[in-house]
Amino acid sequence: MKAQTVADRDREIVIVSGLPRSGTSLMMQMLDHGGIEAVSDGIRSPDVDNPRGYYEFEIVKKIKEDASWLPETRGKVFKMVSQLLYDLPKDETYRVVFMRRDFDEMLASQEKMLARLGRPIAPREEIKRAFRAHLEKLNAWLPTQENMRVLVVHHHDLVSNTQAEVARVNAFFGGRLDEARMIAAVDPSLYRNRKPEAEPAG
């Protein structure tokens, strides 16, 4: 993999993306500990579902209508749900860590969170079909985006084989991250809804 230069680092915008409950908050925490400042607004407080915080930045949801804030995130990292990647301005360059997780693990986590919030839960198979269709389209689109460099990280591997996955993430960022601090940020006890044999999400 081509090493990341200082010029690349200054120009690129770093994003953690993925489907809901895929491990994006964990990756945000790891990158923040590793040396890339996380951009978040603190509106959504930590809770039992994400005891270490959500790292959300509400303005990201309106990227299609207003991207004026985007240049201010250079040198930092923010979280963006995968459906919004299509709306990123084409005149910027991006380095994206894309989180993947077994659908059943992800949806079990989502269902428990919605149940605690008293919100309706859609049929799991229906959501899985929608997620598969979304990822199929996205997987075809991402390689065509010359302004995006993407690293896919599987949540199961990240928690089960942390040292190797952290080394891979660090290589993606040119070796500038603090791997020890990133590894220390992972708490395997928070890997709930684990399947005995987690399958790749699509």
Secondary structure by P-SEA (a helix, b strand, c coil): cccccaaaaacbbbbbbbccccaaaaaaaaaaaacccccccccccccccccccccccccccccccccccccccccbbbbbccccccccccccccccbbbbccaaaaaaaaaaaaaaaccccccaaaaaaaaaaaaaaaaacccccccbbbbbbbaaaaaaaaaaaaaaaaaaacccccaaaaaaaccccccccccccccccc
